[in-house]
């Protein structure tokens, strides 16, 4: 496990930049790997799994092209080599069905805030998973 690596899975480059800025403002010592769709994220995770290294956290968007966040979450949480990695769904979705889906896997859903101070609070919650 790499205690300082966070995998960010989101197809919106602005959201990727904002979450990195927020996390860096709380703790600037994290490394990031970005994936713009679920397939790319799973390929990255499987490559790391083959050398027994994992990120300390996966931050996953729900709505993405190619392979969406719901599918990626199910695959990760049903994979014996990956299911121990903490996942937080970080999405614009405020749909109760999405929150319930995440709860089925014991995963927190954080709705992306539009205010920087709230984003920094969300970043603090995110990095607490890497402790």
Buried (B, 14 or more C-beta within 10 A) or exposed (E): EBEEBBBBBBBBEEBBEBBBEBBEEBEEEBEBBBBBBBBBBBEBBEEBBEEEEBBBBBBBBBBBEEBBBBBBBEBBBEBEBBEEBBBBBBBBBEEEEBBEBBEEBEBBBBBBBEEEEBBBBBBBEBBEBBE
